[in-house]
């Protein structure tokens, strides 16, 4: 059985993610094998909020070079979670 902390890896810290906080949308990096149902249950268990909607996207890693050496950043999965009206995740509100 997966714990909520196996599914949710980290919050996304970007200006675009911060803009969603006013409308109740929080963005997280999640495990690549996680499903929408697992993400919903993990957020509800970890932050004690009710989740209305979960949008998931796969983010491909960028190719990077350093001189003649070429590499690639890892592929990741991002989830945008919408919480019920009037609720917010207090742990992430202080990061702004």
SEKOL-172624 format. One line per 4 residues: number of its first residue (from 1); their letters; for each residue x, y, z of N, C-alpha, C. Coordinates in pm, 1 decimal, decimal comma, m for minus. Each point is the difference from the previous one (the first is absolute). Example, Ala and Ser with C-alpha at 12.3 -4.5 7.8 and 13.67 -1.06 7.14 Angstrom:
% SEKOL-172624
1> as> 1319,0/m569,0/780,0/m89,0/119,0/0,0/90,0/120,0/0,0 ~ m35,0/105,0/m72,0/82,0/119,0/6,0/m77,0/109,0/73,0
END
This chain:
% SEKOL-172624
1> xxxx> 83,4/m118,8/0,0/m83,4/118,8/0,0/87,8/125,1/0,0 ~ m33,8/95,0/m84,5/77,3/122,9/m9,7/m47,0/100,5/104,5 ~ 94,7/69,0/59,2/m34,9/108,3/91,0/m18,0/127,7/m83,4 ~ m63,0/102,9/56,8/m14,9/125,0/m76,2/133,2/60,1/m41,1
5> xxxx> 103,7/m26,0/78,8/130,5/58,6/m27,6/77,6/m79,3/m104,9 ~ m46,6/m119,3/m35,7/55,9/m73,1/m113,4/m57,4/53,7/m131,6 ~ m123,0/50,3/5,9/m67,7/50,0/m120,4/39,0/145,4/m26,8 ~ m8,5/85,6/101,6/33,1/141,9/m14,8/149,0/16,3/26,6
9> xxxx> 74,9/45,5/m99,2/144,2/15,6/16,3/37,1/138,6/50,8 ~ m57,8/106,0/m58,2/33,2/137,0/41,2/m100,6/96,1/m61,9 ~ m18,9/117,8/61,2/m81,6/101,6/m66,8/79,8/66,2/m111,9 ~ m69,5/47,2/m101,2/65,1/73,3/m108,0/12,3/145,0/45,3
13> xxxx> 122,2/52,1/1,0/25,4/136,1/45,9/29,5/88,8/m120,0 ~ m104,7/58,4/m56,1/15,0/88,5/m114,8/m105,7/109,6/9,6 ~ 19,6/106,4/m77,5/m96,5/109,6/0,8/m136,3/m45,9/m50,7 ~ m0,1/m84,6/m99,6/m125,9/m49,1/m55,4/m75,6/m84,4/103,2
17> xxxx> 73,4/m79,6/77,4/m63,1/m81,3/103,5/m55,9/88,7/111,3 ~ 71,0/106,7/35,4/m46,3/91,1/104,8/m127,8/72,4/m41,1 ~ m16,9/28,7/m128,8/m120,0/69,6/m46,7/m125,5/m83,5/20,9 ~ 14,5/m131,6/0,3/m115,1/m86,4/19,2/m49,0/m7,6/143,6
21> xxxx> 80,2/45,5/94,8/m37,1/m9,1/141,3/m127,9/78,2/30,5 ~ m22,7/114,5/m64,9/m120,1/78,7/27,0/m127,0/m73,5/m41,3 ~ 8,6/m79,5/m104,3/m117,5/m74,1/m47,1/m5,4/m142,2/54,3 ~ 87,6/m33,8/95,6/m4,2/m131,8/63,4/66,4/m110,0/m79,7
25> xxxx> 94,7/35,3/m87,1/70,7/m100,4/m80,1/144,3/m8,6/48,6 ~ 41,6/m120,9/36,2/134,2/m23,9/51,1/69,4/m100,1/m91,0 ~ 127,8/23,6/m27,1/74,2/m81,1/m95,9/108,5/m78,9/72,3 ~ 10,0/m129,4/m31,6/96,2/m89,1/64,2/73,2/m82,4/m104,0
29> xxxx> 127,4/m33,7/29,3/69,2/m104,6/m73,3/m42,9/m130,3/65,5 ~ m42,5/m97,1/m80,4/m48,6/m127,0/53,3/78,9/m115,8/m61,4 ~ m16,4/m117,7/58,4/67,0/m120,3/m49,7/m49,8/m30,0/m141,6 ~ 88,4/m38,3/m90,3/m41,4/m22,5/m139,4/m106,0/m108,0/m18,4
33> xxxx> m10,6/m93,5/91,5/m99,4/m107,1/m12,6/m130,5/32,3/71,7 ~ m11,1/116,0/62,6/m118,9/34,1/79,2/m118,9/29,3/m91,2 ~ m117,8/m44,7/42,7/m123,4/27,0/m72,6/m71,0/118,3/64,5 ~ m104,1/51,1/m67,2/m75,2/113,2/53,8/m64,2/m34,2/134,0
37> xxxx> m51,1/m119,9/13,8/m62,9/m41,8/125,1/101,7/m6,3/112,4 ~ 117,8/m54,3/m25,8/104,9/m5,7/101,8/44,6/140,2/41,0 ~ 10,7/90,9/m96,2/40,5/137,2/29,6/m106,4/67,8/86,2 ~ m126,3/m18,1/m35,1/m109,7/59,3/77,5/2,6/m50,4/143,7
41> xxxx> 11,6/m130,2/18,0/2,1/m57,3/134,6/122,2/45,7/79,1 ~ 113,4/13,6/m67,0/122,9/42,2/67,9/m10,0/144,5/48,7 ~ m53,4/89,3/m84,1/m13,7/140,9/39,2/m101,1/13,7/113,2 ~ m110,5/m72,4/m8,2/m100,3/6,2/106,8/56,2/m51,8/131,8
45> xxxx> 79,8/m105,2/m4,3/56,9/m56,0/122,7/111,6/87,3/56,8 ~ 83,0/56,4/m85,2/115,0/76,1/46,6/m37,7/138,7/49,6 ~ m95,8/65,9/m65,4/m29,6/139,4/31,7/m137,7/22,7/59,7 ~ m80,0/m104,4/17,6/m132,9/8,8/62,9/m91,9/99,9/m71,6
49> xxxx> m6,2/m10,0/m132,3/m90,8/80,3/m81,2/m79,6/m93,9/m89,8 ~ m109,5/49,7/m56,3/m75,0/m82,3/m94,5/33,6/45,2/m141,8 ~ 36,0/m95,9/m82,2/44,4/26,4/m137,0/m119,8/m12,4/m94,0 ~ m17,8/100,9/m84,9/m109,3/1,0/m95,7/44,8/m56,1/m133,9
53> xxxx> 122,8/34,5/m43,1/44,3/m34,4/m134,4/150,6/m20,4/m1,8 ~ 46,5/m92,0/m85,3/142,6/m24,6/m17,4/31,0/m1,7/m149,3 ~ 93,3/86,0/m42,1/49,1/0,1/m138,2/145,4/m46,0/3,5 ~ 36,1/m89,2/m91,4/133,2/m60,0/m0,5/65,2/21,4/m135,5
57> xxxx> 130,8/28,7/1,7/73,4/13,5/m125,3/139,5/m58,8/15,0 ~ 49,4/m59,3/m107,0/136,0/m51,1/m3,7/90,3/107,8/m58,4 ~ 108,9/30,5/70,2/93,7/103,0/m42,8/126,7/m70,1/m47,2 ~ 34,2/19,5/m127,0/120,4/m62,8/m54,0/121,9/78,5/43,3
61> xxxx> 107,6/m71,1/31,0/123,4/64,3/42,2/69,9/69,7/m115,4 ~ 64,0/112,4/30,6/69,9/76,6/m102,8/137,0/m60,9/m27,5 ~ 45,7/17,4/m122,9/136,7/m40,3/m35,0/93,9/111,9/40,3 ~ 109,4/m34,2/64,4/96,6/98,7/46,7/139,3/m39,0/m48,7
65> xxxx> 83,2/101,6/m22,5/137,7/m23,1/m43,5/95,7/74,1/90,4 ~ 116,1/m59,0/17,5/110,3/67,1/66,5/122,3/m29,7/m85,2 ~ 34,4/96,0/m85,6/108,3/m23,6/m95,2/m41,0/m103,7/m102,2 ~ 80,1/m103,4/m13,0/m33,0/m104,2/m97,8/m83,2/m111,6/59,2
69> xxxx> m28,8/5,6/129,3/m78,1/m104,4/66,4/m147,1/37,8/0,8 ~ m81,4/m94,6/m37,0/m142,9/25,0/m7,0/m72,6/m93,3/94,9 ~ m98,5/53,6/68,5/m78,9/m80,9/92,4/m145,6/40,8/m6,3 ~ m79,1/m58,2/86,7/m142,8/26,4/0,8/m49,3/0,3/143,5
73> xxxx> m82,4/98,0/32,8/m62,1/2,2/131,5/m107,9/m107,9/4,1 ~ m34,1/m48,4/119,1/m99,1/m108,4/7,0/m141,5/47,6/m34,6 ~ m80,0/m91,7/m53,2/m141,3/26,6/m24,1/m71,9/0,3/134,8 ~ m102,3/85,5/12,3/m72,5/9,6/126,2/m149,6/8,4/m26,3
77> xxxx> m78,2/m15,7/107,5/m144,7/10,5/m9,7/m46,2/110,0/93,9 ~ m87,9/85,5/m50,7/m48,8/114,2/76,4/m150,9/m12,5/15,7 ~ m50,9/33,3/119,1/m143,5/m5,5/26,0/m46,9/134,9/51,7 ~ m109,9/49,9/m58,1/m64,6/121,4/47,9/m126,8/m43,5/71,8
81> xxxx> m4,8/26,8/130,7/m108,4/m46,3/85,5/m87,0/119,4/37,6 ~ m130,7/m10,6/m22,9/m94,8/104,1/38,2/m71,2/m44,3/126,9 ~ 6,4/83,8/103,8/m66,1/m31,9/126,9/m136,3/67,5/3,5 ~ m84,7/m42,2/93,1/m135,0/52,9/12,0/4,5/149,1/33,6
85> xxxx> m105,6/69,9/m37,3/m6,9/144,7/23,5/6,7/29,4/148,9 ~ 78,6/100,9/34,4/14,0/38,6/140,3/110,4/m73,1/73,4 ~ 58,7/m101,3/m60,1/108,7/m74,7/63,1/132,0/39,2/m63,6 ~ 107,6/m13,1/77,5/133,6/21,3/m54,3/100,8/m83,5/76,3
89> xxxx> 113,2/m20,6/m62,1/107,6/m77,5/61,1/92,7/98,7/68,5 ~ m7,0/4,5/131,8/74,9/99,2/77,0/151,1/m20,1/m12,1 ~ 44,3/m123,3/m14,8/143,8/m26,8/m8,1/62,9/64,0/m123,3 ~ m75,4/13,7/m107,7/53,2/58,7/m123,0/m24,9/150,0/m8,4
93> xxxx> m95,6/50,8/73,5/m29,5/143,5/m5,3/116,5/82,6/53,9 ~ 76,9/m52,8/92,7/111,3/74,4/57,4/123,1/4,1/m87,8 ~ 2,9/m72,2/m110,4/116,9/m3,9/m88,6/6,9/120,2/m92,2 ~ m106,3/75,3/m10,3/m2,5/114,5/m92,2/89,8/110,0/49,7
END
